[in-house]
Amino acid sequence: GRLLKALDEMGEAKDTLLIFTSDNGGFAGVSDCRPLRESKGHLYEGGIRVPMVVRWPGKVKAGSTCPWPVVSMDFFPTFLEVAGLKPGKGPLDGESIVPLLKQQTRFTGGGGLKRDEIFFHFPNYAWHMGNRLGGAVVASNGWKLIRNYDDNSLELYNLREDLSEKKNRAKEKPRLAKSLNAKLAAWLKETKAPMPRPPKSARGN
């Protein structure tokens, strides 16, 4: 509130895009993420789905909502577009969400964005899960696939019908699981994502 008030008093509010969000879900034992499953440090929705509030006077209509998911990697290309700047030669991991903010789309298909999927990659050891290896996620058109790195097992959820991720549909829909897993593998390769490695004491010669 103090930041918003300061922007108003300085006369800068109308020229400022302000985004308020979180980098992860609530911490277990302190917050309650229900009906979402699990919390910070997990690849279930309780760990990665967070609210986002945007204030951009004259561009974003007050009280409006957008159902299309975005990721924090989208912020950098978004800020570049808003500032009228062009990205460097290197590839960008995210995509500008200006069309979503200005509601220049009917939120069909890719929601006005070029991509059809969003990805998450957690290559670290999960101390809160007994040092189990992390995993990766691809979400597309209401479906979400989790690949667990320690045993390469797959979990598939229909988020439109099962936001709490109670029913793993991977065995029920093997073709969809295989297709999403292939997209995930391609993304990991394209982005040269670092993969988890066992501790030195656990490696062979």
Secondary structure, DSSP 8 states (H G I E B T S, - for coil): -HHHHHHHHHT-GGG--EEEE-SS---BTTB--TTSSS-TT-SSHHHH---EEEE-TTTS-TT----S---GGGHHHHHHHHHT----SS--SS---HHHHTT-S-S-TTTTSS-SEEEEEEEEEEGGGTTEEEEEEEEETTEEEEEETTT--EEEEETTT-TT-----TTT-HHHHHHHHHHHHHHHHHTT-------GGGS--
